Amino acid sequence: MRPWLTLRRLSNRTPLRTKLITALLALVIVALAAISVSSVWMLRSYLSSQDDTALRAVSSIVNGQTVSLEPGLAAQVRGVTVGVELPGTPLSSGDQPGFPSFGGSTQVQQLPRVPTSLAWAEANNGKLVTVPAQSGNDSWRVLIQTVTDQVATGPGSTKTETGTLIIGADLGDINATISRLAVAELIVGAIIVCVLALAIVGVVRTNLQPLVEIEETAGEIAQGHLNRRVPERDPRTEIGSLGHSLNTMLSQIETAFHAREESEAAAHQSEERMRRFIADASHELRTPLTAIRGFAEYYRQRGGLVPHWDRSQAGEAGSERQAAATAGLTPGDLDRIMQRVEKEAARMGVLVEDLLLLARLDQQRPLARKPIDLLSLAADAVHDARMLAPRRTISLIVQPGAAFLVVGDEPRLRQVIGNLMSNALTHTPDGTPIQVSIGSGILDPRAKDSAPAVIFDVIDHGPGMTPDQAHRVFERFYRADQARTRATGGSGLGLAIVDSLVAAHGGVASVRTAPGRGATFRVTLPLAPEAQGGLPPEDDDDRPGWLEPVVVGETDDVDEADDVSVTYGTSPESVGIDESNTASANAG
């Protein structure tokens, strides 16, 4: 059992190439050995048995007693040596003549060396046996028979003795012939083994080269090169089928690995956004809370309101300020503190309302759905902006097209337009003109066969944004002013709300900007079904709005500048708008 286990361990440690070469060479050697042994055996059988017929014919003549043989002496009959060997006495030629009438010569030159044992003769009685010659290297083919004869023991007396009748033919030196054949076969076999060994090594290496390539490819993949593939070969072969299967598996592994990497990266980014969101929300909420707490502490440290306040007493004390310093806060101070507390509380309430709105949008709460004329909302927004900034030039551009009807929630769409207008008024210098444009086009230029849509643009001519700033402009709590100053106001949620509300309505929000060239915030909303019959023959070419003319009805062929950064917000598909929720909202 142990030798077998040792052989199995050795086989397991031996490379496949070595095992194949060794097995093939072993088979070749065994085949050549079998051929050599068979050829030698057949040659020996042929050389030994070629006189068997003649020997049996002579045996018939001798057994017919047509010739008389003297015991112990050999003679020739038809070229075959015949004689009777007595036990213990080898056959000799003597002076006995042959039998010319049967083709024999007068003298026998060579004799076979036949054992003189009567037991051997009885064991081989009637058999043809090959024996050596009494002298020299020749071999003899003899037919052995036991005979009984009368042998003279003296004058007039005889006795009966059992002898061995030997009928033999000289085969010559057949061992030399067979030895030459064996040597020749050994030399030729060695040459064949060497040639086949080289051929087998070459064939095995050539046929195992695809496995070597697979091994090398697997090693490179293990080092991290997941884009490597096994060379493709004829799929009808085993190696070709294996390579195809491996490449398919590797493609799936690479896809899964990249998907996991993207998932991990997305999870990391989500975690980072969540941390930033929590930090920004905490900061935004901490500021008004700190102000409220500070005013409360100030009220407490000053001892509260002056007891039994009376302006006549204030005159006697000298002044309101001196009275407050000695006895507490005056009603005027308390009014100012309460106004500041109210402002901070209102600001905190707006922030909480914005956060609550974003949370509801993330939960995909249903929105009210009814046809709305977006042009009317745009005109109202422009009118409100002119009232807030009378020194600015704020114009409304209406492109020719169908009725600008969309299906949505009117208060939320007003909030979208209001946030865009507030963003333009807040982040551009005083006196900078603002243009509001509305027209028809396609919903998403990135998608094929995009649906018709209403395009609403808010175009400012302010400082613009860098590509990095534009890329993050729709993130929550993101502001280009990282110093968080209150001079410009805002919590960084306005554009995030715009993006979420537009996506909830099935639209797309985007920005086109470049440093020093202002910014165009674009909102595209699906056109209502009842307004799609009056579309213009050509849709909007989606060029930057601030490159379009101010005059209504004219077009410009200026292409979008190379340095303009275009950033899109959340796509409607990622929001997963639920039609059942929409139906229920309409029913409500």
Residue pairs with C-beta under 8 A, 6 or more apart in sequence:
11 19
16 208
16 211
17 204
17 205
17 208
20 200
20 204
20 208
21 197
21 200
21 201
21 204
24 196
24 200
24 204
25 193
25 196
25 197
25 200
28 192
28 193
28 196
28 200
29 189
29 193
32 185
32 189
32 192
32 193
33 189
35 185
36 182
36 185
36 186
36 189
39 181
39 185
40 178
40 181
40 182
40 185
43 177
43 178
43 181
44 174
44 178
47 171
47 174
47 177
47 178
48 130
48 139
48 141
48 171
48 174
49 128
49 141
51 80
51 141
51 169
51 171
52 128
52 141
54 78
54 79
54 80
54 169
55 80
55 128
55 141
55 142
55 143
55 167
55 168
55 169
56 143
57 78
58 77
58 78
58 80
58 82
58 167
59 143
59 145
59 167
61 67
61 77
61 78
61 102
62 69
62 77
62 82
62 165
62 167
63 145
67 75
67 77
67 82
67 99
67 102
69 75
69 82
69 83
69 84
69 165
70 84
70 94
70 96
71 84
71 85
71 86
71 149
71 151
71 161
71 163
72 83
72 84
72 85
72 86
72 89
72 91
72 92
72 94
73 83
73 91
73 92
73 93
73 94
73 96
74 81
74 82
74 83
74 91
74 92
74 93
74 94
74 96
74 108
74 111
74 166
75 81
75 82
75 83
75 96
75 97
75 98
75 99
75 104
75 108
76 82
76 98
76 99
76 103
76 104
76 105
76 108
77 98
77 99
77 102
77 103
77 104
78 102
78 103
78 104
79 103
79 104
79 169
80 167
80 168
80 169
81 108
81 110
81 111
81 112
81 166
81 167
81 168
81 169
81 170
82 165
82 166
82 167
82 168
83 91
83 111
83 165
83 166
84 91
84 147
84 149
84 163
84 164
84 165
84 166
85 91
85 114
85 116
85 163
85 164
85 166
86 116
86 151
86 161
86 163
86 164
87 116
87 117
87 118
87 161
87 162
87 163
87 164
88 116
89 116
90 111
90 113
90 114
90 116
90 134
91 111
91 112
91 114
91 166
92 111
93 107
93 108
93 109
93 111
97 106
97 107
98 104
98 105
98 106
98 107
98 108
100 106
110 133
110 134
110 135
110 136
110 138
110 170
111 133
111 134
112 131
112 132
112 133
112 134
112 140
112 142
112 166
112 168
113 131
113 132
113 133
113 134
113 140
114 131
114 142
114 144
114 164
114 166
114 168
115 121
116 164
118 146
118 162
118 164
121 144
121 146
121 164
122 146
124 144
125 144
125 145
125 146
126 143
126 144
126 145
127 143
127 144
128 141
128 142
128 143
129 141
129 142
129 143
129 144
130 139
130 140
130 141
130 142
130 171
131 139
131 140
131 142
131 168
132 138
132 139
132 140
133 139
133 140
133 170
136 173
137 173
137 175
137 176
138 170
138 171
138 172
138 173
139 171
139 172
139 173
139 174
139 175
140 168
140 169
140 170
140 171
141 168
141 169
141 171
142 166
142 167
142 168
142 169
143 166
143 167
143 168
144 164
144 165
144 166
145 164
145 165
145 167
146 162
146 163
146 164
146 165
147 162
147 163
147 164
147 165
148 160
148 161
148 162
148 163
149 160
149 161
149 163
150 158
150 159
150 160
151 158
151 159
151 160
151 161
152 158
153 159
207 239
210 230
210 231
210 233
210 239
210 243
211 239
213 230
213 231
214 230
214 242
214 243
214 246
217 228
217 229
217 230
220 228
221 228
221 250
226 250
226 253
226 254
226 257
226 258
227 254
228 250
229 247
229 250
229 251
230 243
230 246
230 247
230 250
231 243
232 240
232 243
232 244
232 247
233 239
233 240
233 243
234 240
235 241
235 244
273 475
273 476
276 477
277 476
277 477
280 476
280 477
280 491
280 492
281 351
281 355
281 477
283 484
284 351
284 477
284 491
284 492
285 348
285 351
285 352
287 344
288 344
288 345
288 347
288 348
288 351
289 344
289 348
291 340
291 341
291 344
292 341
292 344
292 345
295 337
295 340
295 341
296 341
298 337
299 329
299 334
299 337
302 324
302 328
302 329
302 333
303 327
303 328
303 329
304 328
304 329
305 328
305 329
305 330
305 331
305 334
306 323
306 324
306 327
306 328
306 329
306 330
307 327
307 328
309 330
309 331
313 323
314 320
314 323
314 330
317 323
317 326
320 330
320 332
323 330
324 330
324 333
329 337
350 491
351 491
351 493
354 491
354 493
354 494
354 497
355 493
357 497
357 500
358 476
358 493
358 496
358 497
358 500
361 497
361 500
361 501
361 504
362 500
364 504
364 575
364 576
364 577
364 578
364 581
365 581
366 578
366 581
366 582
366 584
366 585
367 408
367 409
367 412
367 504
367 505
367 582
367 585
368 408
368 409
368 410
368 585
368 586
368 588
369 407
369 408
369 409
369 582
369 585
369 586
370 407
370 408
370 410
370 586
371 405
371 406
371 407
371 528
371 530
372 405
372 406
372 407
372 408
372 410
372 413
373 403
373 404
373 405
374 404
374 405
374 406
374 413
374 438
374 454
374 456
374 525
375 398
375 404
375 438
377 410
377 413
377 414
377 417
378 396
378 417
378 436
378 438
378 456
379 396
380 414
381 414
381 417
381 418
381 421
381 436
382 394
382 395
382 396
382 421
382 436
384 418
384 421
385 392
385 394
385 421
385 425
385 434
386 392
386 394
388 425
389 425
389 430
391 430
391 431
392 425
392 430
392 431
392 432
392 433
392 434
393 433
393 434
394 433
394 434
394 435
394 436
395 433
395 434
395 435
395 436
395 550
396 435
396 436
396 437
396 438
397 435
397 436
397 437
397 438
397 548
397 550
397 552
398 437
398 438
398 439
398 552
399 437
399 438
399 439
399 440
399 455
399 540
399 552
399 553
400 439
400 536
400 552
400 553
401 439
401 440
401 534
401 535
401 536
402 440
402 527
402 531
402 532
402 533
402 534
402 535
402 536
403 531
403 534
404 438
404 440
404 454
404 531
405 454
405 527
405 528
405 530
405 531
406 413
406 454
406 505
406 525
406 526
406 527
406 528
407 505
407 526
407 528
407 529
408 505
408 525
409 505
412 501
412 504
412 505
413 501
413 505
413 525
415 497
415 501
416 497
416 498
416 501
416 502
416 523
417 456
417 458
419 494
419 495
419 497
419 498
420 458
420 498
420 521
420 523
421 434
421 436
421 458
422 490
422 494
423 458
423 490
423 494
423 495
423 521
424 434
424 458
424 460
424 462
424 521
425 434
426 488
426 489
426 490
427 460
427 462
427 480
427 488
428 434
428 460
428 461
428 462
428 463
428 518
429 462
432 460
432 461
432 462
433 460
433 461
434 458
434 459
434 460
434 461
435 457
435 458
435 459
435 460
435 545
435 546
435 550
436 456
436 457
436 458
436 459
437 455
437 456
437 457
437 459
437 545
437 548
438 454
438 455
438 456
438 457
439 454
439 455
439 540
440 452
440 453
440 454
440 455
440 527
440 535
440 536
440 539
440 540
441 452
441 453
441 454
441 455
441 524
441 539
441 540
441 541
441 542
442 450
442 451
442 452
442 453
442 524
442 539
442 540
442 542
443 450
443 451
443 452
443 453
443 506
443 507
443 508
443 524
443 525
443 526
444 450
444 508
444 524
444 568
444 571
445 542
446 568
451 526
451 527
452 526
452 527
452 532
452 535
452 539
453 507
453 524
453 525
453 526
453 527
454 524
454 525
454 526
454 527
455 522
455 523
455 524
455 540
456 522
456 523
456 524
456 525
457 520
457 521
457 522
457 523
457 545
457 548
458 520
458 521
459 518
459 519
459 520
459 545
459 546
459 548
460 518
460 519
460 520
460 546
461 518
461 546
462 518
462 519
463 515
463 516
463 518
464 513
464 514
464 515
464 516
464 517
464 518
464 519
465 473
465 480
465 511
465 513
465 514
465 515
465 519
465 565
466 515
466 565
467 565
469 480
470 511
470 513
470 519
470 565
470 567
471 565
471 567
472 478
473 480
473 495
473 511
473 567
474 495
474 496
474 498
474 499
474 509
474 511
474 567
474 569
474 570
475 496
476 492
476 493
476 496
477 491
477 492
477 493
477 496
478 492
478 496
479 490
479 492
481 488
495 509
495 521
498 509
498 521
498 523
498 569
499 509
499 569
499 570
500 570
502 508
502 509
502 523
502 525
502 569
502 570
503 509
503 569
503 570
503 571
503 572
503 574
503 575
504 575
504 577
505 525
505 526
506 525
506 526
506 572
506 577
507 523
507 524
507 525
507 526
507 572
508 523
508 524
508 568
508 569
508 571
508 572
509 521
509 522
509 523
509 568
509 569
509 570
510 521
510 522
510 524
510 566
510 567
510 568
510 569
511 519
511 520
511 521
511 522
511 565
511 566
511 567
512 519
512 520
512 522
512 544
512 545
512 546
512 560
512 564
512 565
512 566
513 519
513 520
513 564
513 565
514 561
514 563
514 564
514 565
515 563
517 546
517 561
517 563
517 564
518 546
519 546
520 544
520 545
520 546
522 545
527 535
543 558
543 559
543 560
544 560
544 561
544 564
547 556
547 558
547 560
547 561
548 555
548 556
549 555
549 556
560 566
